[in-house]
Amino acid sequence: MHETILLNQSQIKELTNMKEIIESVETAYKVHAERKVQMPAKKYLFYKKFKGDLRIMPCFIRGMDESGVKCVNVHPDNPRKFGLPTVMAMIELVNPETGFPISVMDGTWITNMRTGAAAGVATKYLARDNSEILGMVGAGVQAATGLEAINEVMDIKEVRVSCRTCEKRENFAKYASEKYGIEVKAVDTIKEAVQGADVLLTTTPAREAVVKSKWVADGTHINAMGADAPGKQELDSHILQKAKIIIDCWDQASHSGEINIPVHEKLVRRSDIIGKIGDVIIGAIPGRTSDNDITVFDSTGLAVQDIVTAWKVYEKALENGIGQRINFLE
């Protein structure tokens, strides 16, 4: 019988963890760099009246024969107005031989975790080996998963977190200090979070540069995670002009990543980009070549990250008999 396995968020959390998701994301970047992935750039529907958008992200991985599509929204007013997450998603996994939907699962937690994992992978490959201080701009869900992932790959001695809301950054610092047993300081300004940081994680919805070039020291690695739609930007363009820029995908990054505004303004050109994170992973290009390099990872989020991660979850669900089975064709 052809059945589809339905998985909710609590079931998915039982089946995987950040360490495994970092491995899945690293695999995703690797197969993407090896040109084994069919993956059109994400498509957007903009709901201007409701200040939100919907994104469709399909993917097929040759060789692994894994395929699927993610449908994900971004509605910043959701927490305040409706008590819903800003980002929610559903993932459908498809048997590429038949097109049958083998699984439909919550993609909200997977999206948050694989985005955090991307920062972990980039930090592993691009940060200086002796990095100890993490600066954070933003204290939301993506900040939390980003910290979780970076803590897997970096020996963090101190975290400095900034956020527009005092209560939010204080709560984040308290929660993270207790969870990881490291010193997490809530700081009043972005400047305090950035100056002296070995690694920087930015996870804001900013539409103008909030991180200034003069604050960023030589040798810093920056994970720019917040810009995920046209018009968004977190980093001063001067940072990008002097940094080694690593992207996940040119089509997405130039359209809606951290580089989208500098590219539009012709301050950054395609020839200024070092390459893709996957190329660094497979050794096709060098990432950091000096302790003085400023490296920037522009993460836009790729469907291949979601599908590799979700497929592992699906396989574990099969092994453990977890999930509701349904025949949509009945």
C-alpha positions as a Markdown table, in Angstrom:
| # | Residue | x | y | z |
|---|---|---|---|---|
| 1 | Met | 0.0 | 0.0 | 0.0 |
| 2 | His | 1.2 | 3.5 | -0.8 |
| 3 | Glu | 1.2 | 5.5 | 2.4 |
| 4 | Thr | 2.4 | 8.9 | 3.3 |
| 5 | Ile | 4.0 | 9.4 | 6.7 |
| 6 | Leu | 2.9 | 12.6 | 8.6 |
| 7 | Leu | 5.3 | 14.0 | 11.1 |
| 8 | Asn | 4.7 | 16.9 | 13.5 |
| 9 | Gln | 7.3 | 19.0 | 15.2 |
| 10 | Ser | 7.5 | 17.1 | 18.5 |
| 11 | Gln | 8.0 | 13.8 | 16.6 |
| 12 | Ile | 10.8 | 15.4 | 14.5 |
| 13 | Lys | 12.6 | 16.7 | 17.6 |
| 14 | Glu | 12.8 | 13.1 | 18.9 |
| 15 | Leu | 14.4 | 11.9 | 15.7 |
| 16 | Thr | 17.4 | 14.2 | 15.3 |
| 17 | Asn | 19.6 | 16.8 | 16.9 |
| 18 | Met | 21.9 | 19.7 | 16.0 |
| 19 | Lys | 25.0 | 17.6 | 15.6 |
| 20 | Glu | 23.3 | 15.4 | 13.0 |
| 21 | Ile | 21.7 | 18.4 | 11.3 |
| 22 | Ile | 25.2 | 20.0 | 10.9 |
| 23 | Glu | 26.3 | 16.8 | 9.2 |
| 24 | Ser | 23.2 | 16.9 | 6.9 |
| 25 | Val | 23.8 | 20.6 | 6.0 |
| 26 | Glu | 27.5 | 19.9 | 5.3 |
| 27 | Thr | 26.4 | 17.1 | 3.0 |
| 28 | Ala | 23.9 | 19.4 | 1.3 |
| 29 | Tyr | 26.5 | 22.0 | 0.5 |
| 30 | Lys | 28.9 | 19.3 | -0.7 |
| 31 | Val | 26.5 | 17.8 | -3.2 |
| 32 | His | 25.5 | 21.3 | -4.4 |
| 33 | Ala | 29.1 | 22.1 | -5.1 |
| 34 | Glu | 29.5 | 18.8 | -6.9 |
| 35 | Arg | 26.6 | 19.8 | -9.2 |
| 36 | Lys | 24.4 | 16.9 | -8.2 |
| 37 | Val | 21.5 | 19.1 | -7.3 |
| 38 | Gln | 18.6 | 20.3 | -9.4 |
| 39 | Met | 17.3 | 23.3 | -7.5 |
| 40 | Pro | 15.7 | 26.4 | -9.0 |
| 41 | Ala | 16.1 | 29.6 | -6.9 |
| 42 | Lys | 13.3 | 30.0 | -4.4 |
| 43 | Lys | 10.1 | 31.7 | -5.7 |
| 44 | Tyr | 8.4 | 34.4 | -3.7 |
| 45 | Leu | 4.8 | 35.5 | -3.2 |
| 46 | Phe | 4.6 | 38.9 | -1.5 |
| 47 | Tyr | 1.5 | 39.7 | 0.7 |
| 48 | Lys | 2.1 | 43.4 | 1.0 |
| 49 | Lys | -1.2 | 44.1 | 2.7 |
| 50 | Phe | -0.3 | 41.6 | 5.4 |
| 51 | Lys | 3.5 | 42.4 | 5.5 |
| 52 | Gly | 4.5 | 38.8 | 4.8 |
| 53 | Asp | 5.6 | 36.5 | 2.1 |
| 54 | Leu | 5.5 | 32.9 | 1.0 |
| 55 | Arg | 8.5 | 31.0 | -0.6 |
| 56 | Ile | 8.5 | 27.8 | -2.6 |
| 57 | Met | 11.7 | 25.7 | -2.6 |
| 58 | Pro | 12.0 | 22.5 | -4.7 |
| 59 | Cys | 15.0 | 20.3 | -4.9 |
| 60 | Phe | 16.2 | 17.0 | -6.4 |
| 61 | Ile | 19.6 | 15.4 | -5.5 |
| 62 | Arg | 20.9 | 13.0 | -8.2 |
| 63 | Gly | 22.7 | 9.9 | -6.9 |
| 64 | Met | 21.1 | 10.2 | -3.5 |
| 65 | Asp | 17.7 | 10.1 | -5.3 |
| 66 | Glu | 16.2 | 12.4 | -2.7 |
| 67 | Ser | 13.6 | 15.0 | -3.7 |
| 68 | Gly | 11.0 | 17.3 | -2.2 |
| 69 | Val | 9.7 | 20.8 | -1.8 |
| 70 | Lys | 9.5 | 23.2 | 1.1 |
| 71 | Cys | 6.7 | 25.8 | 1.5 |
| 72 | Val | 7.8 | 28.5 | 4.0 |
| 73 | Asn | 6.4 | 31.9 | 5.1 |
| 74 | Val | 7.9 | 34.9 | 6.8 |
| 75 | His | 5.4 | 37.2 | 8.6 |
| 76 | Pro | 7.2 | 39.4 | 11.2 |
| 77 | Asp | 4.0 | 40.6 | 12.9 |
| 78 | Asn | 2.9 | 37.0 | 13.7 |
| 79 | Pro | 4.2 | 36.7 | 17.3 |
| 80 | Arg | 2.8 | 40.1 | 18.4 |
| 81 | Lys | -0.6 | 39.9 | 16.5 |
| 82 | Phe | -1.4 | 36.2 | 16.4 |
| 83 | Gly | 0.9 | 34.3 | 18.7 |
| 84 | Leu | 2.3 | 32.4 | 15.8 |
| 85 | Pro | 6.0 | 32.0 | 14.8 |
| 86 | Thr | 7.4 | 34.5 | 12.3 |
| 87 | Val | 8.6 | 31.6 | 10.1 |
| 88 | Met | 6.5 | 28.5 | 9.5 |
| 89 | Ala | 7.1 | 25.8 | 7.0 |
| 90 | Met | 5.9 | 22.4 | 5.6 |
| 91 | Ile | 8.1 | 19.9 | 3.8 |
| 92 | Glu | 6.8 | 17.4 | 1.3 |
| 93 | Leu | 9.2 | 14.6 | 0.4 |
| 94 | Val | 8.6 | 12.9 | -3.0 |
| 95 | Asn | 9.7 | 9.6 | -4.4 |
| 96 | Pro | 11.5 | 10.8 | -7.6 |
| 97 | Glu | 10.7 | 7.5 | -9.4 |
| 98 | Thr | 6.9 | 7.8 | -9.0 |
| 99 | Gly | 6.3 | 11.4 | -7.7 |
| 100 | Phe | 4.4 | 9.9 | -4.8 |
| 101 | Pro | 4.4 | 12.0 | -1.6 |
| 102 | Ile | 6.2 | 9.7 | 0.9 |
| 103 | Ser | 6.2 | 12.1 | 3.7 |
| 104 | Val | 4.6 | 15.5 | 4.8 |
| 105 | Met | 6.2 | 17.0 | 7.8 |
| 106 | Asp | 6.5 | 20.2 | 9.8 |
| 107 | Gly | 9.3 | 22.3 | 8.4 |
| 108 | Thr | 9.3 | 25.0 | 11.0 |
| 109 | Trp | 11.8 | 23.4 | 13.4 |
| 110 | Ile | 13.9 | 22.0 | 10.6 |
| 111 | Thr | 14.1 | 25.4 | 9.0 |
| 112 | Asn | 15.3 | 27.0 | 12.2 |
| 113 | Met | 17.8 | 24.2 | 12.9 |
| 114 | Arg | 19.2 | 23.9 | 9.5 |
| 115 | Thr | 19.7 | 27.7 | 9.3 |
| 116 | Gly | 21.6 | 27.6 | 12.6 |
| 117 | Ala | 23.5 | 24.6 | 11.3 |
| 118 | Ala | 24.6 | 26.6 | 8.3 |
| 119 | Ala | 26.3 | 29.1 | 10.6 |
| 120 | Gly | 28.0 | 26.2 | 12.3 |
| 121 | Val | 29.3 | 24.7 | 9.1 |
| 122 | Ala | 30.6 | 28.1 | 7.9 |
| 123 | Thr | 32.3 | 28.8 | 11.2 |
| 124 | Lys | 33.9 | 25.3 | 11.1 |
| 125 | Tyr | 35.5 | 26.1 | 7.7 |
| 126 | Leu | 36.0 | 29.9 | 7.8 |
| 127 | Ala | 36.7 | 31.0 | 11.3 |
| 128 | Arg | 40.2 | 31.2 | 12.8 |
| 129 | Asp | 41.1 | 28.0 | 14.8 |
| 130 | Asn | 41.8 | 30.0 | 17.9 |
| 131 | Ser | 38.4 | 31.8 | 17.9 |
| 132 | Glu | 36.9 | 32.2 | 21.4 |
| 133 | Ile | 34.6 | 35.2 | 21.5 |
| 134 | Leu | 31.2 | 35.1 | 19.7 |
| 135 | Gly | 29.3 | 38.4 | 19.0 |
| 136 | Met | 25.6 | 38.2 | 18.3 |
| 137 | Val | 23.3 | 40.8 | 16.7 |
| 138 | Gly | 19.8 | 39.6 | 17.2 |
| 139 | Ala | 18.3 | 37.4 | 20.0 |
| 140 | Gly | 15.5 | 35.5 | 18.3 |
| 141 | Val | 14.9 | 31.9 | 17.3 |
| 142 | Gln | 17.7 | 32.0 | 14.6 |
| 143 | Ala | 20.1 | 33.4 | 17.1 |
| 144 | Ala | 19.4 | 30.5 | 19.4 |
| 145 | Thr | 19.9 | 27.8 | 16.8 |
| 146 | Gly | 22.9 | 29.6 | 15.5 |
| 147 | Leu | 24.5 | 29.7 | 18.9 |
| 148 | Glu | 23.7 | 26.0 | 19.4 |
| 149 | Ala | 25.4 | 25.1 | 16.1 |
| 150 | Ile | 28.5 | 27.3 | 16.6 |
| 151 | Asn | 28.9 | 25.9 | 20.0 |
| 152 | Glu | 29.3 | 22.4 | 18.4 |
| 153 | Val | 32.2 | 23.6 | 16.2 |
| 154 | Met | 33.9 | 26.3 | 18.3 |
| 155 | Asp | 35.4 | 26.4 | 21.8 |
| 156 | Ile | 33.4 | 29.5 | 22.9 |
| 157 | Lys | 34.7 | 31.3 | 26.0 |
| 158 | Glu | 32.4 | 34.3 | 25.9 |
| 159 | Val | 29.3 | 35.5 | 24.0 |
| 160 | Arg | 28.1 | 39.1 | 23.7 |
| 161 | Val | 24.5 | 39.4 | 22.5 |
| 162 | Ser | 22.7 | 42.6 | 21.4 |
| 163 | Cys | 19.1 | 43.2 | 20.5 |
| 164 | Arg | 16.8 | 46.2 | 20.3 |
| 165 | Thr | 14.7 | 44.9 | 23.2 |
| 166 | Cys | 16.5 | 45.0 | 26.6 |
| 167 | Glu | 14.3 | 42.3 | 28.1 |
| 168 | Lys | 14.8 | 40.0 | 25.1 |
| 169 | Arg | 18.6 | 40.1 | 25.2 |
| 170 | Glu | 18.7 | 39.7 | 29.0 |
| 171 | Asn | 16.5 | 36.7 | 28.8 |
| 172 | Phe | 18.5 | 35.2 | 25.9 |
| 173 | Ala | 21.8 | 35.7 | 27.9 |
| 174 | Lys | 20.3 | 34.0 | 31.0 |
| 175 | Tyr | 18.9 | 31.1 | 29.0 |
| 176 | Ala | 22.1 | 30.6 | 26.9 |
| 177 | Ser | 24.4 | 30.9 | 30.0 |
| 178 | Glu | 22.5 | 28.2 | 31.8 |
| 179 | Lys | 22.1 | 25.9 | 28.8 |
| 180 | Tyr | 25.7 | 25.9 | 27.6 |
| 181 | Gly | 27.6 | 26.8 | 30.8 |
| 182 | Ile | 29.5 | 29.7 | 29.1 |
| 183 | Glu | 29.5 | 33.4 | 29.9 |
| 184 | Val | 26.8 | 35.1 | 27.8 |
| 185 | Lys | 26.6 | 38.9 | 28.3 |
| 186 | Ala | 23.7 | 41.0 | 27.2 |
| 187 | Val | 25.2 | 44.3 | 25.8 |
| 188 | Asp | 23.4 | 47.6 | 25.2 |
| 189 | Thr | 24.7 | 48.3 | 21.7 |
| 190 | Ile | 25.6 | 46.5 | 18.5 |
| 191 | Lys | 29.0 | 48.0 | 18.7 |
| 192 | Glu | 29.7 | 46.3 | 22.0 |
| 193 | Ala | 28.7 | 42.9 | 20.5 |
| 194 | Val | 30.8 | 43.4 | 17.4 |
| 195 | Gln | 34.1 | 44.9 | 18.7 |
| 196 | Gly | 36.6 | 42.3 | 19.7 |
| 197 | Ala | 34.5 | 39.3 | 18.5 |
| 198 | Asp | 36.3 | 36.5 | 16.7 |
| 199 | Val | 33.1 | 35.3 | 15.1 |
| 200 | Leu | 29.9 | 37.3 | 14.5 |
| 201 | Leu | 26.4 | 36.0 | 14.0 |
| 202 | Thr | 23.8 | 38.4 | 12.6 |
| 203 | Thr | 20.2 | 37.3 | 12.6 |
| 204 | Thr | 18.1 | 40.5 | 12.2 |
| 205 | Pro | 15.4 | 41.6 | 9.7 |
| 206 | Ala | 17.3 | 44.9 | 9.1 |
| 207 | Arg | 16.8 | 46.9 | 5.9 |
| 208 | Glu | 19.8 | 49.1 | 6.5 |
| 209 | Ala | 23.3 | 48.3 | 7.7 |
| 210 | Val | 23.5 | 47.9 | 11.5 |
| 211 | Val | 27.1 | 46.5 | 11.6 |
| 212 | Lys | 29.7 | 49.2 | 10.8 |
| 213 | Ser | 33.0 | 48.5 | 9.1 |
| 214 | Lys | 35.1 | 50.3 | 11.7 |
| 215 | Trp | 33.9 | 47.9 | 14.4 |
| 216 | Val | 35.0 | 44.8 | 12.6 |
| 217 | Ala | 38.6 | 43.7 | 13.3 |
| 218 | Asp | 40.9 | 41.9 | 10.9 |
| 219 | Gly | 40.5 | 38.2 | 11.3 |
| 220 | Thr | 36.8 | 38.2 | 12.1 |
| 221 | His | 34.5 | 35.7 | 10.6 |
| 222 | Ile | 30.9 | 36.9 | 10.0 |
| 223 | Asn | 27.8 | 34.7 | 9.5 |
| 224 | Ala | 25.3 | 37.0 | 7.9 |
| 225 | Met | 22.0 | 35.1 | 8.3 |
| 226 | Gly | 19.3 | 37.8 | 8.5 |
| 227 | Ala | 19.0 | 39.0 | 4.9 |
| 228 | Asp | 16.6 | 36.6 | 3.2 |
| 229 | Ala | 14.6 | 38.9 | 0.9 |
| 230 | Pro | 15.3 | 41.8 | -1.5 |
| 231 | Gly | 16.1 | 45.1 | 0.3 |
| 232 | Lys | 17.4 | 43.5 | 3.5 |
| 233 | Gln | 20.9 | 44.2 | 4.7 |
| 234 | Glu | 22.8 | 43.9 | 8.0 |
| 235 | Leu | 26.4 | 44.7 | 7.1 |
| 236 | Asp | 28.0 | 48.0 | 6.1 |
| 237 | Ser | 28.9 | 47.6 | 2.4 |
| 238 | His | 32.5 | 48.6 | 3.2 |
| 239 | Ile | 32.8 | 45.3 | 5.2 |
| 240 | Leu | 31.9 | 43.3 | 2.1 |
| 241 | Gln | 34.4 | 45.3 | -0.1 |
| 242 | Lys | 37.3 | 44.4 | 2.2 |
| 243 | Ala | 36.2 | 40.9 | 3.1 |
| 244 | Lys | 36.4 | 37.4 | 1.5 |
| 245 | Ile | 32.8 | 36.7 | 0.6 |
| 246 | Ile | 31.5 | 33.1 | 0.6 |
| 247 | Ile | 27.9 | 32.5 | -0.5 |
| 248 | Asp | 25.6 | 29.5 | -0.6 |
| 249 | Cys | 24.2 | 30.2 | -4.1 |
| 250 | Trp | 24.8 | 33.2 | -6.4 |
| 251 | Asp | 21.2 | 33.4 | -7.8 |
| 252 | Gln | 19.7 | 33.6 | -4.3 |
| 253 | Ala | 22.4 | 35.7 | -2.6 |
| 254 | Ser | 22.5 | 38.3 | -5.4 |
| 255 | His | 18.7 | 38.5 | -5.3 |
| 256 | Ser | 17.9 | 38.4 | -1.6 |
| 257 | Gly | 21.0 | 37.7 | 0.5 |
| 258 | Glu | 23.3 | 40.0 | 2.4 |
| 259 | Ile | 25.0 | 41.1 | -0.9 |
| 260 | Asn | 21.7 | 42.0 | -2.7 |
| 261 | Ile | 21.9 | 45.7 | -2.1 |
| 262 | Pro | 25.7 | 46.1 | -2.7 |
| 263 | Val | 25.3 | 44.1 | -5.9 |
| 264 | His | 22.4 | 46.3 | -7.0 |
| 265 | Glu | 24.5 | 49.4 | -6.2 |
| 266 | Lys | 27.4 | 47.8 | -8.1 |
| 267 | Leu | 29.6 | 48.0 | -5.0 |
| 268 | Val | 30.1 | 44.2 | -5.1 |
| 269 | Arg | 30.3 | 42.2 | -8.4 |
| 270 | Arg | 30.2 | 38.5 | -9.0 |
| 271 | Ser | 33.9 | 38.6 | -9.6 |
| 272 | Asp | 34.4 | 39.8 | -6.0 |
| 273 | Ile | 32.8 | 36.6 | -4.6 |
| 274 | Ile | 35.4 | 34.0 | -3.6 |
| 275 | Gly | 32.9 | 31.1 | -4.2 |
| 276 | Lys | 30.4 | 28.9 | -2.5 |
| 277 | Ile | 30.7 | 27.3 | 0.9 |
| 278 | Gly | 30.3 | 23.9 | -0.7 |
| 279 | Asp | 33.4 | 24.6 | -2.8 |
| 280 | Val | 35.4 | 25.3 | 0.4 |
| 281 | Ile | 34.1 | 22.0 | 1.9 |
| 282 | Ile | 35.2 | 19.9 | -1.1 |
| 283 | Gly | 38.5 | 21.7 | -1.3 |
| 284 | Ala | 37.9 | 23.3 | -4.7 |
| 285 | Ile | 38.7 | 26.7 | -3.4 |
| 286 | Pro | 40.4 | 28.0 | -0.2 |
| 287 | Gly | 38.3 | 29.8 | 2.3 |
| 288 | Arg | 40.4 | 31.6 | 4.9 |
| 289 | Thr | 44.1 | 31.9 | 3.9 |
| 290 | Ser | 45.3 | 34.2 | 6.6 |
| 291 | Asp | 44.5 | 35.0 | 10.3 |
| 292 | Asn | 44.0 | 38.6 | 9.1 |
| 293 | Asp | 41.3 | 37.7 | 6.6 |
| 294 | Ile | 37.8 | 39.0 | 7.3 |
| 295 | Thr | 35.5 | 36.3 | 6.0 |
| 296 | Val | 31.7 | 36.8 | 5.4 |
| 297 | Phe | 29.3 | 33.9 | 4.8 |
| 298 | Asp | 26.2 | 35.1 | 3.1 |
| 299 | Ser | 23.5 | 32.5 | 3.9 |
| 300 | Thr | 20.2 | 32.6 | 2.1 |
| 301 | Gly | 19.0 | 29.1 | 2.8 |
| 302 | Leu | 18.9 | 26.4 | 0.2 |
| 303 | Ala | 16.2 | 23.8 | -0.5 |
| 304 | Val | 18.9 | 21.1 | -0.5 |
| 305 | Gln | 19.6 | 21.8 | 3.2 |
| 306 | Asp | 15.9 | 21.1 | 4.0 |
| 307 | Ile | 15.6 | 18.0 | 1.8 |
| 308 | Val | 18.8 | 16.3 | 3.0 |
| 309 | Thr | 17.8 | 17.0 | 6.6 |
| 310 | Ala | 14.2 | 16.0 | 6.2 |
| 311 | Trp | 15.1 | 12.8 | 4.4 |
| 312 | Lys | 17.2 | 11.7 | 7.3 |
| 313 | Val | 14.3 | 12.4 | 9.6 |
| 314 | Tyr | 12.0 | 10.4 | 7.3 |
| 315 | Glu | 14.4 | 7.4 | 7.3 |
| 316 | Lys | 14.6 | 7.5 | 11.1 |
| 317 | Ala | 10.8 | 7.7 | 11.3 |
| 318 | Leu | 10.5 | 4.5 | 9.2 |
| 319 | Glu | 13.1 | 2.7 | 11.4 |
| 320 | Asn | 11.3 | 3.7 | 14.6 |
| 321 | Gly | 7.7 | 3.4 | 13.4 |
| 322 | Ile | 7.0 | 7.0 | 14.2 |
| 323 | Gly | 4.4 | 9.1 | 12.5 |
| 324 | Gln | 0.8 | 8.8 | 11.3 |
| 325 | Arg | 0.3 | 6.9 | 8.0 |
| 326 | Ile | -2.2 | 8.1 | 5.5 |
| 327 | Asn | -3.2 | 7.2 | 2.0 |
| 328 | Phe | -4.1 | 10.4 | 0.2 |
| 329 | Leu | -5.3 | 8.4 | -2.9 |
| 330 | Glu | -8.1 | 6.6 | -1.0 |
